[in-house]
């Protein structure tokens, strides 16, 4: 039995991934913002719910990520896999409590920050895995990293590519810096989940 943390596991693709992992007999920790969605996710697992837990967390802020990591590490000293399915999709100019745009804070920075904090538990696993989900982005496309990380003012059409590509850079860094750890980035294609509610087309 492996212990797998799914950030964003209370809805959408993360919830489906949770169901798949439970069907294979693994133990799950789900992170998500909405406690009601977390409770509903656990209730939907049926008999497998006794191998799943939910931690309410705001991964858009430094404090929220630190708090989530602290609570997870207090309960688990070993983690076999960390799956990042959290995501924000917005055209709006808004800022988190840390002064960052939510698209950057959630879609990249929280993944880096949470993974770094959970590395002690990942290192205890025989073959740890870190998986990050992101939109498809050709690594050969031209990127403007001069606006990183403030992205002021934010423009989704201009800024999404360097933010998404940062996931690839971090996966490559982890693979080189952490012996035995496998890190990767995947694209699930166009899936009808809550994140796409502002793009009904």
DRENGUKOL-502155 format. One record per atom (N, C-alpha, C): x, y, z; atom name; residue number from 1; residue in three letters. Coordinates in steps of 0.1 Angstrom, whole numbers, plus 5000, padded with zeros to 4 digits. Example, Ala and Ser with C-alpha at 12.3 -4.5 7.8 and 13.67 -1.06 7.14 Angstrom:
# residues 2
    c1    c2    c3  atomo  num  residuo
  5132  4943  5078      N    1      ALA
  5123  4955  5078     CA    1      ALA
  5132  4967  5078      C    1      ALA
  5128  4978  5071      N    2      SER
  5137  4989  5071     CA    2      SER
  5129  5000  5079      C    2      SER
//
This chain:
# residues 201
    c1    c2    c3  atomo  num  residuo
  5008  4988  5000      N    1      UNK
  5000  5000  5000     CA    1      UNK
  5009  5012  5000      C    1      UNK
  5006  5021  4990      N    2      UNK
  5014  5034  4990     CA    2      UNK
  5006  5045  4996      C    2      UNK
  5013  5055  5001      N    3      UNK
  5006  5067  5006     CA    3      UNK
  5008  5078  4995      C    3      UNK
  4997  5083  4990      N    4      UNK
  4997  5093  4979     CA    4      UNK
  4989  5105  4983      C    4      UNK
  4996  5117  4981      N    5      UNK
  4989  5129  4984     CA    5      UNK
  4985  5135  4971      C    5      UNK
  4972  5139  4970      N    6      UNK
  4967  5146  4957     CA    6      UNK
  4963  5160  4961      C    6      UNK
  4970  5170  4956      N    7      UNK
  4966  5184  4958     CA    7      UNK
  4956  5187  4948      C    7      UNK
  4944  5190  4952      N    8      UNK
  4932  5192  4943     CA    8      UNK
  4924  5180  4942      C    8      UNK
  4926  5170  4951      N    9      UNK
  4919  5157  4950     CA    9      UNK
  4905  5157  4954      C    9      UNK
  4899  5168  4957      N   10      UNK
  4885  5168  4961     CA   10      UNK
  4875  5171  4949      C   10      UNK
  4880  5173  4937      N   11      UNK
  4871  5176  4926     CA   11      UNK
  4879  5173  4913      C   11      UNK
  4871  5173  4902      N   12      UNK
  4877  5172  4888     CA   12      UNK
  4886  5160  4886      C   12      UNK
  4897  5163  4879      N   13      UNK
  4907  5153  4875     CA   13      UNK
  4913  5147  4888      C   13      UNK
  4916  5155  4898      N   14      UNK
  4922  5150  4910     CA   14      UNK
  4913  5140  4917      C   14      UNK
  4900  5143  4917      N   15      UNK
  4891  5133  4924     CA   15      UNK
  4890  5120  4916      C   15      UNK
  4890  5121  4903      N   16      UNK
  4891  5108  4895     CA   16      UNK
  4904  5100  4898      C   16      UNK
  4915  5108  4899      N   17      UNK
  4927  5101  4902     CA   17      UNK
  4927  5095  4916      C   17      UNK
  4920  5101  4925      N   18      UNK
  4919  5096  4938     CA   18      UNK
  4911  5083  4938      C   18      UNK
  4900  5082  4930      N   19      UNK
  4892  5070  4929     CA   19      UNK
  4900  5059  4923      C   19      UNK
  4908  5062  4913      N   20      UNK
  4917  5052  4907     CA   20      UNK
  4927  5046  4916      C   20      UNK
  4933  5055  4924      N   21      UNK
  4943  5050  4933     CA   21      UNK
  4937  5042  4945      C   21      UNK
  4925  5046  4949      N   22      UNK
  4919  5038  4960     CA   22      UNK
  4915  5024  4954      C   22      UNK
  4911  5023  4942      N   23      UNK
  4907  5010  4936     CA   23      UNK
  4919  5001  4936      C   23      UNK
  4931  5007  4936      N   24      UNK
  4944  4998  4936     CA   24      UNK
  4949  4996  4951      C   24      UNK
  4941  5000  4960      N   25      UNK
  4944  4997  4974     CA   25      UNK
  4953  5007  4981      C   25      UNK
  4956  5019  4976      N   26      UNK
  4965  5028  4982     CA   26      UNK
  4958  5037  4992      C   26      UNK
  4966  5043  5001      N   27      UNK
  4961  5053  5011     CA   27      UNK
  4963  5067  5005      C   27      UNK
  4952  5075  5007      N   28      UNK
  4952  5089  5001     CA   28      UNK
  4951  5100  5011      C   28      UNK
  4958  5111  5008      N   29      UNK
  4956  5124  5015     CA   29      UNK
  4951  5133  5004      C   29      UNK
  4940  5140  5006      N   30      UNK
  4935  5149  4996     CA   30      UNK
  4936  5163  5002      C   30      UNK
  4941  5172  4994      N   31      UNK
  4942  5187  4998     CA   31      UNK
  4932  5194  4989      C   31      UNK
  4925  5204  4995      N   32      UNK
  4916  5212  4987     CA   32      UNK
  4911  5224  4996      C   32      UNK
  4906  5234  4989      N   33      UNK
  4901  5246  4996     CA   33      UNK
  4888  5244  5003      C   33      UNK
  4879  5237  4997      N   34      UNK
  4865  5237  5002     CA   34      UNK
  4863  5224  5011      C   34      UNK
  4861  5226  5024      N   35      UNK
  4858  5214  5032     CA   35      UNK
  4846  5206  5028      C   35      UNK
  4835  5213  5023      N   36      UNK
  4823  5206  5019     CA   36      UNK
  4826  5197  5007      C   36      UNK
  4834  5202  4997      N   37      UNK
  4838  5193  4986     CA   37      UNK
  4847  5181  4991      C   37      UNK
  4855  5184  5001      N   38      UNK
  4864  5174  5007     CA   38      UNK
  4855  5163  5013      C   38      UNK
  4845  5167  5021      N   39      UNK
  4836  5157  5028     CA   39      UNK
  4829  5149  5017      C   39      UNK
  4824  5156  5007      N   40      UNK
  4816  5149  4996     CA   40      UNK
  4825  5139  4989      C   40      UNK
  4838  5143  4987      N   41      UNK
  4847  5134  4980     CA   41      UNK
  4849  5121  4988      C   41      UNK
  4852  5123  5001      N   42      UNK
  4854  5111  5010     CA   42      UNK
  4841  5103  5010      C   42      UNK
  4829  5109  5011      N   43      UNK
  4817  5101  5012     CA   43      UNK
  4815  5093  4999      C   43      UNK
  4820  5098  4987      N   44      UNK
  4818  5091  4975     CA   44      UNK
  4827  5079  4973      C   44      UNK
  4837  5077  4982      N   45      UNK
  4846  5066  4981     CA   45      UNK
  4841  5053  4986      C   45      UNK
  4829  5053  4993      N   46      UNK
  4823  5041  4998     CA   46      UNK
  4833  5034  5008      C   46      UNK
  4835  5021  5006      N   47      UNK
  4843  5013  5015     CA   47      UNK
  4858  5018  5015      C   47      UNK
  4862  5024  5005      N   48      UNK
  4876  5029  5004     CA   48      UNK
  4878  5041  5012      C   48      UNK
  4868  5047  5018      N   49      UNK
  4869  5060  5025     CA   49      UNK
  4878  5059  5038      C   49      UNK
  4879  5046  5043      N   50      UNK
  4887  5044  5055     CA   50      UNK
  4902  5045  5052      C   50      UNK
  4906  5046  5039      N   51      UNK
  4920  5048  5035     CA   51      UNK
  4922  5062  5029      C   51      UNK
  4913  5071  5032      N   52      UNK
  4915  5084  5026     CA   52      UNK
  4912  5095  5037      C   52      UNK
  4919  5106  5036      N   53      UNK
  4917  5117  5046     CA   53      UNK
  4917  5130  5038      C   53      UNK
  4911  5140  5043      N   54      UNK
  4911  5153  5037     CA   54      UNK
  4917  5164  5045      C   54      UNK
  4925  5173  5039      N   55      UNK
  4931  5184  5046     CA   55      UNK
  4926  5197  5039      C   55      UNK
  4919  5206  5046      N   56      UNK
  4915  5218  5040     CA   56      UNK
  4927  5227  5039      C   56      UNK
  4930  5233  5028      N   57      UNK
  4942  5241  5026     CA   57      UNK
  4940  5252  5015      C   57      UNK
  4945  5264  5018      N   58      UNK
  4945  5274  5008     CA   58      UNK
  4959  5275  5002      C   58      UNK
  4961  5268  4991      N   59      UNK
  4974  5267  4985     CA   59      UNK
  4978  5279  4976      C   59      UNK
  4970  5290  4977      N   60      UNK
  4974  5302  4970     CA   60      UNK
  4983  5311  4978      C   60      UNK
  4985  5308  4991      N   61      UNK
  4994  5317  4999     CA   61      UNK
  5005  5309  5005      C   61      UNK
  5016  5315  5008      N   62      UNK
  5027  5309  5015     CA   62      UNK
  5023  5303  5028      C   62      UNK
  5016  5310  5036      N   63      UNK
  5011  5305  5049     CA   63      UNK
  5002  5293  5048      C   63      UNK
  4993  5293  5038      N   64      UNK
  4985  5282  5035     CA   64      UNK
  4992  5269  5032      C   64      UNK
  5002  5271  5023      N   65      UNK
  5011  5259  5019     CA   65      UNK
  5018  5254  5031      C   65      UNK
  5024  5263  5039      N   66      UNK
  5032  5258  5051     CA   66      UNK
  5023  5251  5061      C   66      UNK
  5011  5256  5063      N   67      UNK
  5002  5250  5072     CA   67      UNK
  4998  5236  5067      C   67      UNK
  4995  5235  5054      N   68      UNK
  4991  5222  5049     CA   68      UNK
  5002  5212  5050      C   68      UNK
  5015  5216  5047      N   69      UNK
  5026  5207  5048     CA   69      UNK
  5028  5203  5062      C   69      UNK
  5027  5212  5072      N   70      UNK
  5029  5209  5086     CA   70      UNK
  5019  5199  5091      C   70      UNK
  5006  5200  5087      N   71      UNK
  4996  5191  5091     CA   71      UNK
  4998  5177  5085      C   71      UNK
  5002  5177  5072      N   72      UNK
  5004  5164  5066     CA   72      UNK
  5016  5157  5072      C   72      UNK
  5027  5164  5074      N   73      UNK
  5039  5158  5080     CA   73      UNK
  5037  5153  5095      C   73      UNK
  5028  5159  5102      N   74      UNK
  5024  5155  5115     CA   74      UNK
  5018  5142  5116      C   74      UNK
  5012  5138  5104      N   75      UNK
  5005  5125  5104     CA   75      UNK
  5012  5114  5095      C   75      UNK
  5021  5119  5087      N   76      UNK
  5028  5109  5077     CA   76      UNK
  5043  5112  5076      C   76      UNK
  5051  5102  5080      N   77      UNK
  5065  5104  5079     CA   77      UNK
  5071  5099  5066      C   77      UNK
  5062  5092  5058      N   78      UNK
  5066  5087  5045     CA   78      UNK
  5055  5089  5035      C   78      UNK
  5059  5094  5023      N   79      UNK
  5050  5096  5012     CA   79      UNK
  5056  5091  4999      C   79      UNK
  5048  5082  4993      N   80      UNK
  5053  5076  4980     CA   80      UNK
  5051  5085  4968      C   80      UNK
  5040  5093  4968      N   81      UNK
  5038  5101  4956     CA   81      UNK
  5030  5114  4960      C   81      UNK
  5033  5124  4952      N   82      UNK
  5027  5137  4954     CA   82      UNK
  5022  5141  4940      C   82      UNK
  5009  5142  4939      N   83      UNK
  5002  5145  4926     CA   83      UNK
  4996  5159  4927      C   83      UNK
  5000  5168  4918      N   84      UNK
  4995  5182  4918     CA   84      UNK
  4985  5184  4907      C   84      UNK
  4972  5184  4911      N   85      UNK
  4962  5187  4901     CA   85      UNK
  4955  5200  4903      C   85      UNK
  4959  5208  4913      N   86      UNK
  4953  5221  4916     CA   86      UNK
  4955  5230  4904      C   86      UNK
  4946  5239  4902      N   87      UNK
  4948  5249  4891     CA   87      UNK
  4938  5260  4892      C   87      UNK
  4942  5272  4887      N   88      UNK
  4934  5283  4886     CA   88      UNK
  4934  5288  4872      C   88      UNK
  4922  5291  4867      N   89      UNK
  4921  5296  4853     CA   89      UNK
  4912  5309  4853      C   89      UNK
  4919  5320  4851      N   90      UNK
  4912  5333  4853     CA   90      UNK
  4918  5343  4843      C   90      UNK
  4910  5352  4838      N   91      UNK
  4915  5364  4830     CA   91      UNK
  4917  5376  4839      C   91      UNK
  4912  5376  4851      N   92      UNK
  4911  5388  4860     CA   92      UNK
  4925  5392  4865      C   92      UNK
  4926  5404  4868      N   93      UNK
  4938  5410  4875     CA   93      UNK
  4935  5410  4890      C   93      UNK
  4940  5400  4897      N   94      UNK
  4938  5399  4911     CA   94      UNK
  4951  5395  4918      C   94      UNK
  4951  5396  4931      N   95      UNK
  4964  5393  4939     CA   95      UNK
  4960  5385  4951      C   95      UNK
  4969  5376  4955      N   96      UNK
  4968  5369  4967     CA   96      UNK
  4973  5377  4979      C   96      UNK
  4972  5372  4991      N   97      UNK
  4977  5379  5003     CA   97      UNK
  4992  5382  5002      C   97      UNK
  4999  5374  4994      N   98      UNK
  5013  5376  4992     CA   98      UNK
  5017  5385  4980      C   98      UNK
  5006  5391  4974      N   99      UNK
  5009  5400  4963     CA   99      UNK
  5011  5394  4950      C   99      UNK
  5008  5381  4948      N  100      UNK
  5011  5374  4936     CA  100      UNK
  4998  5371  4929      C  100      UNK
  4999  5369  4916      N  101      UNK
  4986  5365  4908     CA  101      UNK
  4983  5351  4911      C  101      UNK
  4970  5348  4913      N  102      UNK
  4966  5334  4917     CA  102      UNK
  4970  5324  4907      C  102      UNK
  4971  5327  4894      N  103      UNK
  4975  5318  4883     CA  103      UNK
  4989  5313  4886      C  103      UNK
  4998  5322  4889      N  104      UNK
  5012  5319  4893     CA  104      UNK
  5013  5312  4906      C  104      UNK
  5005  5317  4916      N  105      UNK
  5007  5312  4930     CA  105      UNK
  5002  5297  4931      C  105      UNK
  4991  5294  4924      N  106      UNK
  4985  5281  4925     CA  106      UNK
  4991  5271  4914      C  106      UNK
  4992  5276  4902      N  107      UNK
  4996  5267  4891     CA  107      UNK
  5011  5264  4890      C  107      UNK
  5019  5271  4897      N  108      UNK
  5033  5268  4898     CA  108      UNK
  5039  5269  4912      C  108      UNK
  5038  5281  4919      N  109      UNK
  5045  5283  4931     CA  109      UNK
  5041  5273  4942      C  109      UNK
  5028  5271  4944      N  110      UNK
  5024  5262  4954     CA  110      UNK
  5029  5248  4952      C  110      UNK
  5031  5244  4940      N  111      UNK
  5036  5231  4937     CA  111      UNK
  5051  5230  4941      C  111      UNK
  5058  5240  4937      N  112      UNK
  5072  5240  4942     CA  112      UNK
  5073  5240  4957      C  112      UNK
  5066  5250  4963      N  113      UNK
  5067  5252  4977     CA  113      UNK
  5063  5239  4985      C  113      UNK
  5051  5234  4982      N  114      UNK
  5046  5222  4989     CA  114      UNK
  5055  5210  4987      C  114      UNK
  5060  5208  4975      N  115      UNK
  5069  5197  4972     CA  115      UNK
  5082  5198  4981      C  115      UNK
  5088  5210  4981      N  116      UNK
  5100  5212  4988     CA  116      UNK
  5098  5209  5003      C  116      UNK
  5086  5213  5009      N  117      UNK
  5084  5211  5023     CA  117      UNK
  5081  5196  5026      C  117      UNK
  5076  5189  5016      N  118      UNK
  5073  5174  5018     CA  118      UNK
  5084  5165  5014      C  118      UNK
  5096  5171  5009      N  119      UNK
  5107  5162  5005     CA  119      UNK
  5112  5153  5016      C  119      UNK
  5112  5157  5029      N  120      UNK
  5116  5147  5039     CA  120      UNK
  5108  5134  5039      C  120      UNK
  5095  5136  5037      N  121      UNK
  5086  5124  5037     CA  121      UNK
  5088  5116  5023      C  121      UNK
  5090  5123  5012      N  122      UNK
  5092  5116  4999     CA  122      UNK
  5105  5109  4999      C  122      UNK
  5115  5114  5006      N  123      UNK
  5128  5107  5006     CA  123      UNK
  5127  5094  5014      C  123      UNK
  5117  5092  5022      N  124      UNK
  5116  5079  5030     CA  124      UNK
  5110  5068  5021      C  124      UNK
  5104  5072  5009      N  125      UNK
  5098  5062  5001     CA  125      UNK
  5109  5055  4992      C  125      UNK
  5106  5043  4988      N  126      UNK
  5116  5035  4980     CA  126      UNK
  5117  5041  4966      C  126      UNK
  5106  5045  4960      N  127      UNK
  5106  5051  4947     CA  127      UNK
  5097  5063  4946      C  127      UNK
  5100  5074  4952      N  128      UNK
  5091  5086  4953     CA  128      UNK
  5088  5091  4939      C  128      UNK
  5076  5097  4937      N  129      UNK
  5071  5102  4925     CA  129      UNK
  5065  5116  4927      C  129      UNK
  5068  5126  4919      N  130      UNK
  5061  5139  4920     CA  130      UNK
  5056  5141  4906      C  130      UNK
  5043  5143  4905      N  131      UNK
  5036  5145  4892     CA  131      UNK
  5029  5158  4892      C  131      UNK
  5031  5166  4882      N  132      UNK
  5024  5179  4880     CA  132      UNK
  5016  5180  4868      C  132      UNK
  5003  5184  4869      N  133      UNK
  4994  5185  4858     CA  133      UNK
  4994  5199  4853      C  133      UNK
  4995  5201  4840      N  134      UNK
  4995  5215  4835     CA  134      UNK
  4989  5214  4820      C  134      UNK
  4986  5225  4815      N  135      UNK
  4981  5226  4801     CA  135      UNK
  4993  5223  4792      C  135      UNK
  4990  5218  4780      N  136      UNK
  5001  5215  4771     CA  136      UNK
  5008  5228  4767      C  136      UNK
  5021  5227  4767      N  137      UNK
  5029  5239  4763     CA  137      UNK
  5042  5234  4756      C  137      UNK
  5044  5238  4744      N  138      UNK
  5056  5234  4737     CA  138      UNK
  5068  5241  4743      C  138      UNK
  5078  5233  4748      N  139      UNK
  5089  5239  4755     CA  139      UNK
  5098  5248  4745      C  139      UNK
  5095  5246  4732      N  140      UNK
  5103  5254  4722     CA  140      UNK
  5097  5268  4720      C  140      UNK
  5085  5270  4725      N  141      UNK
  5079  5283  4723     CA  141      UNK
  5087  5294  4729      C  141      UNK
  5086  5306  4724      N  142      UNK
  5093  5318  4730     CA  142      UNK
  5086  5322  4742      C  142      UNK
  5094  5324  4753      N  143      UNK
  5089  5328  4766     CA  143      UNK
  5095  5341  4771      C  143      UNK
  5087  5349  4778      N  144      UNK
  5092  5361  4784     CA  144      UNK
  5093  5359  4799      C  144      UNK
  5105  5356  4804      N  145      UNK
  5107  5354  4819     CA  145      UNK
  5110  5367  4826      C  145      UNK
  5111  5378  4819      N  146      UNK
  5114  5391  4825     CA  146      UNK
  5103  5395  4835      C  146      UNK
  5091  5391  4832      N  147      UNK
  5079  5395  4841     CA  147      UNK
  5077  5385  4853      C  147      UNK
  5085  5375  4854      N  148      UNK
  5085  5365  4864     CA  148      UNK
  5091  5371  4877      C  148      UNK
  5084  5370  4889      N  149      UNK
  5072  5363  4892     CA  149      UNK
  5060  5373  4894      C  149      UNK
  5062  5386  4892      N  150      UNK
  5051  5395  4896     CA  150      UNK
  5040  5395  4885      C  150      UNK
  5044  5394  4872      N  151      UNK
  5034  5394  4861     CA  151      UNK
  5024  5406  4863      C  151      UNK
  5029  5418  4863      N  152      UNK
  5021  5430  4865     CA  152      UNK
  5021  5438  4852      C  152      UNK
  5009  5441  4847      N  153      UNK
  4996  5435  4850     CA  153      UNK
  4995  5421  4844      C  153      UNK
  4987  5413  4850      N  154      UNK
  4986  5399  4845     CA  154      UNK
  4978  5398  4832      C  154      UNK
  4984  5390  4823      N  155      UNK
  4977  5388  4810     CA  155      UNK
  4977  5373  4808      C  155      UNK
  4966  5366  4808      N  156      UNK
  4966  5352  4806     CA  156      UNK
  4972  5347  4793      C  156      UNK
  4969  5354  4782      N  157      UNK
  4975  5350  4769     CA  157      UNK
  4990  5351  4769      C  157      UNK
  4995  5361  4776      N  158      UNK
  5010  5363  4776     CA  158      UNK
  5017  5355  4787      C  158      UNK
  5011  5354  4798      N  159      UNK
  5018  5349  4810     CA  159      UNK
  5016  5335  4813      C  159      UNK
  5006  5328  4807      N  160      UNK
  5004  5314  4811     CA  160      UNK
  5015  5305  4807      C  160      UNK
  5022  5308  4795      N  161      UNK
  5032  5299  4790     CA  161      UNK
  5044  5298  4800      C  161      UNK
  5050  5309  4804      N  162      UNK
  5062  5308  4813     CA  162      UNK
  5058  5302  4826      C  162      UNK
  5046  5304  4831      N  163      UNK
  5042  5298  4844     CA  163      UNK
  5040  5283  4842      C  163      UNK
  5034  5279  4831      N  164      UNK
  5033  5265  4829     CA  164      UNK
  5046  5258  4826      C  164      UNK
  5055  5265  4819      N  165      UNK
  5068  5259  4816     CA  165      UNK
  5076  5258  4828      C  165      UNK
  5074  5266  4838      N  166      UNK
  5081  5265  4851     CA  166      UNK
  5079  5252  4857      C  166      UNK
  5068  5245  4856      N  167      UNK
  5066  5232  4861     CA  167      UNK
  5076  5222  4855      C  167      UNK
  5078  5224  4842      N  168      UNK
  5088  5215  4835     CA  168      UNK
  5102  5217  4841      C  168      UNK
  5106  5229  4843      N  169      UNK
  5119  5232  4848     CA  169      UNK
  5120  5226  4862      C  169      UNK
  5110  5227  4870      N  170      UNK
  5110  5222  4884     CA  170      UNK
  5111  5207  4884      C  170      UNK
  5104  5200  4875      N  171      UNK
  5104  5186  4874     CA  171      UNK
  5118  5181  4870      C  171      UNK
  5125  5189  4861      N  172      UNK
  5138  5185  4857     CA  172      UNK
  5148  5187  4868      C  172      UNK
  5146  5198  4876      N  173      UNK
  5154  5201  4888     CA  173      UNK
  5153  5190  4898      C  173      UNK
  5141  5185  4901      N  174      UNK
  5139  5175  4911     CA  174      UNK
  5146  5162  4906      C  174      UNK
  5144  5159  4894      N  175      UNK
  5150  5146  4889     CA  175      UNK
  5165  5146  4891      C  175      UNK
  5172  5158  4889      N  176      UNK
  5186  5159  4890     CA  176      UNK
  5190  5160  4905      C  176      UNK
  5182  5167  4913      N  177      UNK
  5186  5170  4926     CA  177      UNK
  5183  5159  4937      C  177      UNK
  5173  5151  4934      N  178      UNK
  5169  5141  4943     CA  178      UNK
  5171  5127  4938      C  178      UNK
  5182  5120  4941      N  179      UNK
  5184  5107  4936     CA  179      UNK
  5173  5097  4939      C  179      UNK
  5168  5090  4929      N  180      UNK
  5158  5080  4931     CA  180      UNK
  5144  5086  4930      C  180      UNK
  5142  5099  4929      N  181      UNK
  5129  5105  4928     CA  181      UNK
  5126  5107  4913      C  181      UNK
  5114  5103  4909      N  182      UNK
  5109  5105  4895     CA  182      UNK
  5099  5117  4895      C  182      UNK
  5102  5127  4887      N  183      UNK
  5093  5138  4886     CA  183      UNK
  5089  5140  4871      C  183      UNK
  5076  5144  4869      N  184      UNK
  5072  5146  4855     CA  184      UNK
  5060  5156  4855      C  184      UNK
  5057  5160  4843      N  185      UNK
  5045  5169  4840     CA  185      UNK
  5037  5162  4829      C  185      UNK
  5023  5162  4832      N  186      UNK
  5014  5156  4822     CA  186      UNK
  5003  5166  4818      C  186      UNK
  4998  5164  4807      N  187      UNK
  4986  5172  4802     CA  187      UNK
  4975  5162  4799      C  187      UNK
  4963  5165  4805      N  188      UNK
  4952  5156  4804     CA  188      UNK
  4943  5160  4793      C  188      UNK
  4946  5170  4785      N  189      UNK
  4937  5174  4774     CA  189      UNK
  4926  5183  4779      C  189      UNK
  4916  5185  4771      N  190      UNK
  4905  5193  4775     CA  190      UNK
  4894  5185  4782      C  190      UNK
  4894  5187  4795      N  191      UNK
  4885  5179  4804     CA  191      UNK
  4875  5189  4809      C  191      UNK
  4862  5185  4810      N  192      UNK
  4851  5193  4815     CA  192      UNK
  4851  5193  4830      C  192      UNK
  4858  5202  4836      N  193      UNK
  4859  5202  4851     CA  193      UNK
  4856  5217  4855      C  193      UNK
  4855  5219  4869      N  194      UNK
  4851  5232  4874     CA  194      UNK
  4861  5243  4870      C  194      UNK
  4873  5240  4867      N  195      UNK
  4883  5250  4864     CA  195      UNK
  4880  5257  4851      C  195      UNK
  4872  5250  4842      N  196      UNK
  4868  5256  4829     CA  196      UNK
  4855  5263  4829      C  196      UNK
  4850  5266  4841      N  197      UNK
  4836  5273  4842     CA  197      UNK
  4836  5286  4835      C  197      UNK
  4848  5293  4834      N  198      UNK
  4848  5306  4828     CA  198      UNK
  4850  5305  4813      C  198      UNK
  4852  5293  4808      N  199      UNK
  4853  5291  4794     CA  199      UNK
  4844  5280  4789      C  199      UNK
  4830  5283  4789      N  200      UNK
  4821  5272  4786     CA  200      UNK
  4822  5267  4772      C  200      UNK
  4828  5274  4763      N  201      UNK
  4830  5269  4750     CA  201      UNK
  4838  5256  4749      C  201      UNK
//
